[in-house]
Amino acid sequence: MKQETESQLIELIAMDRLEMPLSSIEQKLRRKKKQLAETIASKIGVENTFEGQRVSAKYSIENKERARGTKEACKIFCEKYPKYGEILTNLIEEKRIFAEEHLYFQMNPGCKISSEEYFGIICSLGITESKARAIYPVLMEISRKLARMRDEERSIIVGKYTED
């Protein structure tokens, strides 16, 4: 039981450390992709297309029907029914206790996760061992640059509930 829990915690910490550089890269890619798409869209212009040798693109504005948001609906309700709107607003603004269950974890001082343990995690994601060995050094370098995760206690939410 104790050895199994230790192994699971090592796996969790390794996953956490691998997630950070991948998440950081993903966020940067998402921002850059959006900026680049906006730049290209402004060059192409509304309802125009681009045809290149290897790529093509089309820019258009599409009207789509979407459900009204809660804030907008509450605002309209309050305008139509001020008496009930005040009651609704008070209910929304009323504070309540919201509990979160956290699992805090960290490596003990002087202890490390082996490269084989990292490879095991990477391979469990469906990546071949040879590819895992190729990306491991890059992930670890980025991970080290994201110093906030080093030798500090981390946590993950494992449950949420409200207390009335």
Residue pairs with C-beta under 8 A, 6 or more apart in sequence:
9 105
10 113
10 117
11 117
11 120
11 121
12 105
12 156
13 105
13 106
13 107
13 113
13 154
14 113
14 117
14 118
14 121
15 121
16 105
16 149
16 154
16 156
17 113
17 143
17 149
18 118
18 121
18 122
18 139
18 143
20 143
20 146
20 149
21 139
21 142
21 143
21 146
22 139
24 142
24 146
25 142
40 50
40 57
40 59
41 59
43 50
44 50
44 57
44 58
44 59
45 59
46 59
46 60
46 61
47 59
47 60
47 61
48 58
48 59
49 56
49 57
49 58
49 59
50 56
50 57
50 58
68 76
74 85
74 88
74 89
74 92
77 84
77 85
77 88
78 85
78 86
78 88
78 89
79 85
96 162
96 163
96 164
97 162
97 163
98 160
98 161
98 162
98 163
99 160
99 161
99 162
99 163
100 157
100 159
100 160
101 157
101 158
101 159
101 160
102 155
102 156
102 157
102 158
103 155
103 156
103 158
104 153
104 154
104 155
105 153
105 154
105 155
105 156
106 151
106 152
106 153
106 154
107 113
107 151
109 151
115 136
118 132
118 136
118 140
119 129
119 132
119 133
119 136
122 132
122 135
122 136
123 129
123 132
127 135
143 149
144 150
